[in-house]
Amino acid sequence: MRRVTKVLATIGIAAMASLVLTACGTSKNSSKSSGGKITIRLLTRQVGDSPQVKDYKDVLKQFEKDHKNVKIVDESQGDENQYNNILKTARSSNDLPNIFNIQGVANLGEYIDNKLIMNTEPIFKADKKWSDGFTKAGMDYVTIPGYKGKWGVPFQAGLVGVYYNQALFKKAGYDTFPKTFDQFEDAVKKLRAMGVTPISLGAKDAFTVGHLHNLIFYRMLGVDAAKQLGARKLKWTDPKVVKTIQMIKDLKDMKAFDPNAVGIGVDSAGTAFETGKAAMFISGVWMIPTFNDPSKTPVSKDVRFAKFPYFKDTPQFKDDDMQGLQSYQIRGDLKGEAKTLTIELLKKLTDKEFATKWANDAGLIMPRSDYTIEKKNDSVLFQENVDLAATSKKAAVDVFESDPIQSMQDVTRNAFVGVLQGDSPTKAAQTIQQTIDNKGQ
């Protein structure tokens, strides 16, 4: 499973209408295992056999080895729907893991209000050697408007953009990746005329269309517009927002995607790019190990990374970017030794040493500024991502992350997939806005 550990594979939590949050009392599962050990449960998306997952698992194994009184139970799931369902069930039954990950920081308010997650600010203040290494962007990510403190520990960053096959682009007449969307459209038409799928999109996994829309939205309206949607200062039915959805239809109409994109999963879409049948693949740093490996990507020598093109009429947003920011949350009612050991483990997964190893082994960026990245001949994609990410003036994750309604992850993405299936952009916008007007119902 090569792609199941995606960041911006996005792991937001969709609310259920019948969900009732219970106040945090004593967990249904004791922190003591049957053998009398302290149990530390984790629920992440770190599964599979990739270098990043190996590094993650190595930390867990070493921690158990160093702490004979600890039993680690890793409940991580690669499939997004399974992950979301497990977390929803755990939340409703007051049986959350010690460490887990919530995508969509605007959604954390409900967790904070119900004391389901821990304020990590005291942890940061108590260990400055560890916490001072985090970047401002990382710390800002776990700072939630309207709440004092910090509500997580940042663990991943990196630009989401376009991987492209430079050999195919050269055949289409482009020595460098198009900077403007006008040039991009021209390249798409020429690539299609060559018999190549311009953008390999696996819309069966709806997050892929969501990522595409994010890039379009931030280039057309800027990162702050997403916050305006979340604050209800802007509506999805506003003509300028509808225009961002219209761009998905426009790309479809110019045959930028495989005709069967809605029925293709992200793995199949990735394979088309890796084998040179498609010219572009939209993703983040988590794909670097795969795209650097000739055994997995036969055209690896031709793969490069670029920012999504900007629109000539909104050049002020050319550096408003999507980045794969992520954070771990800690269960809110942990006490005593279980709390101490959980925090210690989380520090091991987010410290300078692990950041260094993750970068050099897996090409992943942790939002820290105190680690060294080795210069390797095969790290051109990693270096391109790092260099381009440094040009970001403003950054955000998914547009729905700014929305307090938890179901917006599925509502928005499904609406965009609907456009690929024939729905009008106006209908898609109305569907999303209706969910907001009905307060998520």
Number of C-alpha atoms within 10 A of each C-alpha: 11 17 18 19 23 19 25 27 25 23 22 25 25 20 18 13 9 7 12 10 15 13 13 17 11 11 13 10 12 11 21 15 15 9 10 11 16 22 23 22 19 22 20 20 23 23 22 16 10 19 18 23 17 17 17 17 16 11 17 21 13 10 18 15 12 10 13 10 15 22 22 18 14 17 16 17 19 19 16 20 14 12 20 18 13 16 22 20 13 13 19 16 17 21 19 26 23 25 22 21 22 21 24 27 24 22 24 23 18 15 17 16 11 14 17 26 25 20 22 18 18 11 16 16 12 10 11 10 11 18 20 15 16 21 16 12 17 21 20 12 22 25 18 18 11 7 13 10 15 19 26 28 28 23 21 23 27 26 29 29 26 22 26 23 25 21 18 22 22 13 12 18 13 17 12 10 22 19 16 15 16 13 15 17 18 14 21 24 18 18 22 20 12 13 10 23 24 30 27 26 32 24 24 17 21 22 25 25 24 26 24 22 22 25 28 24 27 27 26 24 18 23 26 16 19 25 19 14 19 20 13 12 10 15 20 23 19 13 12 15 21 20 20 22 24 21 16 20 21 13 17 18 12 12 16 24 25 20 13 13 23 19 14 17 16 23 15 15 23 25 16 21 28 26 14 21 20 26 26 32 25 23 23 25 27 28 23 24 22 19 23 23 15 12 11 15 21 17 20 21 15 17 24 22 28 20 23 26 22 25 18 15 8 12 13 15 21 23 23 24 29 31 24 24 28 28 23 23 24 25 24 21 17 18 12 7 11 18 18 11 20 24 17 12 17 19 17 18 21 24 20 22 13 18 25 21 20 24 18 20 17 22 25 27 24 25 24 25 13 15 16 13 17 12 11 10 6 14 17 16 21 28 16 16 25 17 12 18 21 12 12 16 13 17 20 23 28 29 26 28 21 23 23 20 22 23 22 26 25 19 19 25 22 21 24 29 23 16 19 24 14 10 14 18 24 18 15 25 24 18 18 22 21 15 16 22 10 8 11 19 12
